[in-house]
Amino acid sequence: MKWSEFFTSSVGKKFVMAFTGLFLISFLIVHVGINACIFADMVDPDDNGEMFNKAAHFMGASYVIRLMEIGLFAGIILHIVQGYMLEAQNRSRRKEGYAVSMGSKGSAWYKKSMGLLGTLILLFLIVHIAHFWVPSRITYETTLSEVSYNGNAMHDVFSKMVEVFQNGYVVILYILGCFSLAWHLLHGFQSSFRTVGVHNKKWLALVQSVGIGFSIIVPLIFALMPISIFFGWVTNS
């Protein structure tokens, strides 16, 4: 089988989904770690977003990170395209439906709803990019103020975050996005490892346990950020 035929086959699409999924999982680890810096304000009232702004500045000022962003967007697009192709392929195979209803014995609803969950995450991602990535990478001259720490000037992304999450509707949207992400990861995490060859029962049990923890903790931290700002637990004053 040629490489071109492999990547257009069902197995090839699943491999692409798995590898891009694992790549995006690694991105989530970095992203949630940086964003969690806003909670420094709860420990040190004088922080006022300093730790978060420094972390955001490092990510924006590093050419290596900026180049990796290209790979990140490519990975996201590839993951989405392959996901929709697999969803369309699976739907075409299920057109006639099952002769007998599986009921509760069938797959969990989130396993059968990966396309829907992925679409909700995509819509959330578009809003998230518009709120933060565009201002911090493209329109920063008109949308972001500057702040200085030890003589080093940088964009005050923290204040932008506080401004965005004053809107209750936006906070609800982000919570729904995190909820969708949690269910998407609950199946996608362990499925990615299975696809790349993890079949040993001991390792699968470990992957499943880590996957459940990851699917809960990471989206929960993401959701707590807008909640904490909206209720005034984290402020820039």
C-alpha positions, 0 to 999 in steps of 0.5 A: 500500500502506498503512503498516499493510500494509507493516509486516505484509508480508514486506518490511516485516518485513525492514525492521523487522528491519534497522533494529532490528538496526542499532540493537542493533548501535549499543547493542553498541558502547556496551555493550562499550566500558563493560564493557571498562573492567574491563580497566583493573584489568589496567593499573592494579592500584589501579583495583579497578573504579573506571573501570567503576563510574564508567561504570556510574554515569553510565549509571544516573544519566543520565535521557537514558540511562534513557529510551534504555533504554526504546527499547532494550527496545522495539527488542529486543522488536520485533526478537525478535517480527519475527524469530520471525514471519519464521522462521515465515513461512519455515518455512511456505514450506519445508514441502515441502522442496527437490526436490534437496538443495543440500548444501554449495552451500546457505546457510551453516548460521548463515544458516539458523539465525538463529532458533535463534541468536536464541533462544539469545541471548534466553535468555542475555539473560534471564540477563544482565538478571537478573544485572546490570540488575535489581540495578543498576536495581531491587533495588540497595538489597539486592543492591549495596554502595556505593563512594565515589570523590572523595566521590561515592557510587555502586553497586559493580557491579564487585564484583557482576560479580566475584561472579557470574563466580566460578561456572564454569557461569555463565562457560560460559553467557556464553561460549556466549551470546557464541558465539551472538552472534558467529554471529548477527552474522556474517549479521545485520550485512551483511544489515541493510545490504543490506535498507536499500539498500546494494547497491554492490559496493564498499560491500558488500565494506566492510560485509562486512569490517567485519561480520566484524571486528565479529562477532569482536571484540565477542563476543570482548571480551564473552567475555573479561570473565567469563574474565578474572574467573574466572581472576583476571586481573581482581580487586577486591582 
